[in-house]
Amino acid sequence: MEIQLKLNGRPVRDSIDADTLLIDFVRAHGCASVKRGCETSNCGLCTVLLDGKPVLSCSVLAARADGHEVQTLEGLQAEAEEFVSFIADQGAEQCGFCNPGYVMNTIALLRENPDPTDDEIRAYLAGNLCRCSGYEGQLRGIRAFLNARNQAKEGKDCG
């Protein structure tokens, strides 16, 4: 079966087996940030954006992405750069394995809700498994980013 889609802004056309998972498709096309974790849709390591919405690529057939846009961390570096240092500053990237899933979900969260509460952040990131940090570091990092962004915005408004 042949599919075509946009992967990180570039058109991709490929012939696939009907049972090819989206995770295997994007990794075959050079997107190593998409990680294979649990393979049961429980850890969030394989998160990609499908038409701007986070999906677990280990549970989506590549054929479902035919005609759609898929974004991985490789295609969202500029957007991710805005806040990943805040997460790192909180020590929340200890082993780094879960970071791509957290970053993808944080991008989706901030696109949908630019000023979330802590409870909204926790709820949005609940599907991401982290075995190192206890989750609070990610929350503190996102909150620090939002506070810095809001302070910068207030400074521009007053200046």
C-alpha positions in Angstrom: 0.0 0.0 0.0 1.3 3.4 -0.8 0.9 6.4 1.5 1.9 10.0 1.3 2.0 12.5 4.1 3.9 15.5 5.4 6.6 14.5 7.9 8.0 17.6 9.7 6.9 19.8 6.8 8.3 17.7 4.0 6.3 15.5 1.7 7.0 11.8 2.1 5.7 9.0 -0.1 6.4 5.4 0.7 5.1 1.9 0.1 4.2 0.2 3.4 2.7 -3.0 4.7 -0.9 -2.6 5.9 0.1 -3.4 9.5 3.0 -0.9 9.7 2.8 1.2 12.8 3.4 4.9 12.6 6.3 4.6 15.1 8.1 2.3 12.6 7.3 4.6 9.7 8.7 7.8 11.2 11.8 6.0 12.6 12.4 4.5 9.2 12.4 8.1 7.9 15.0 9.3 10.3 13.0 10.5 13.3 14.9 8.8 16.1 13.4 11.0 18.8 10.2 8.8 18.6 11.1 6.1 21.1 9.7 2.6 21.6 8.9 2.2 25.3 6.1 0.0 26.4 4.4 -0.8 23.1 1.1 -0.8 25.0 0.2 2.9 24.7 1.0 3.5 28.4 4.3 5.4 28.5 4.1 8.4 26.0 7.6 7.9 24.7 6.3 7.5 21.1 4.2 10.7 21.1 4.0 12.5 17.7 1.6 15.2 16.6 -0.9 14.1 13.9 -2.5 17.2 12.4 -1.3 19.0 15.6 -2.8 16.6 18.1 -0.7 14.3 20.2 -1.1 10.6 19.4 0.8 7.5 20.5 2.5 6.3 17.4 2.9 2.8 18.7 -0.9 2.4 18.5 -1.6 4.1 15.2 -1.2 2.4 11.9 0.9 4.4 9.4 -2.0 4.1 6.9 -4.1 6.4 9.2 -1.6 9.2 8.6 -2.1 9.0 4.8 -2.9 12.5 3.6 -2.1 14.1 7.0 0.7 15.9 8.7 3.0 14.3 11.2 5.4 16.2 13.4 8.1 14.8 15.6 10.6 16.5 17.8 13.0 16.7 14.9 10.6 19.1 13.2 9.8 21.1 16.3 13.3 22.0 17.6 12.7 25.8 17.5 9.4 25.6 19.4 10.9 23.1 21.9 14.0 25.3 22.5 11.7 27.9 24.1 11.1 25.8 27.2 13.4 22.7 27.4 16.2 24.5 29.2 13.7 25.4 31.9 12.9 21.7 32.4 16.6 20.8 32.4 17.3 23.5 35.0 14.9 21.6 37.3 16.9 18.4 36.9 13.9 16.8 35.2 16.0 15.3 32.3 18.0 12.8 34.4 18.3 10.0 31.9 16.6 11.9 29.1 14.7 8.9 27.7 11.2 10.3 28.4 12.0 13.9 27.3 10.8 13.7 23.7 7.4 12.5 24.8 7.2 15.2 27.5 8.3 17.9 25.0 5.8 16.8 22.4 3.0 16.9 24.9 4.1 20.2 26.3 4.1 21.7 22.8 0.6 20.4 22.2 -0.6 21.7 25.6 0.8 25.2 25.1 -0.7 25.4 21.6 -4.1 24.5 23.0 -3.8 26.3 26.3 -1.0 29.0 26.5 -1.5 29.7 30.2 -2.4 26.4 31.9 -2.8 25.9 35.6 -0.6 23.3 37.4 -3.4 20.9 37.5 -4.0 21.3 33.8 -0.3 20.7 33.1 -0.4 17.5 35.3 -3.5 16.3 33.5 -2.1 16.8 30.1 1.2 15.1 30.9 -0.3 12.3 32.9 0.2 9.8 30.0 4.0 10.2 30.1 6.0 7.7 32.1 9.2 8.9 33.8 11.1 6.5 36.0 13.7 9.0 37.2 12.3 12.4 38.2 9.0 11.9 40.0 7.3 14.3 37.5 7.5 17.4 39.7 10.7 18.6 37.9 8.8 18.7 34.6 6.0 20.7 36.2 8.4 23.1 37.9 10.3 23.6 34.6 7.1 24.3 32.6 5.8 26.6 35.3 9.2 28.5 35.3 9.0 28.8 31.6 5.4 30.2 31.7 6.4 32.6 34.5 9.4 33.9 32.6 7.4 34.2 29.4 4.6 36.1 31.2 7.2 38.4 32.9 8.8 39.1 29.5 5.4 39.8 28.0 4.5 42.2 30.9 7.8 44.0 30.4 7.0 44.6 26.7 3.5 45.8 27.5 4.8 48.3 30.1 7.8 49.5 28.1 
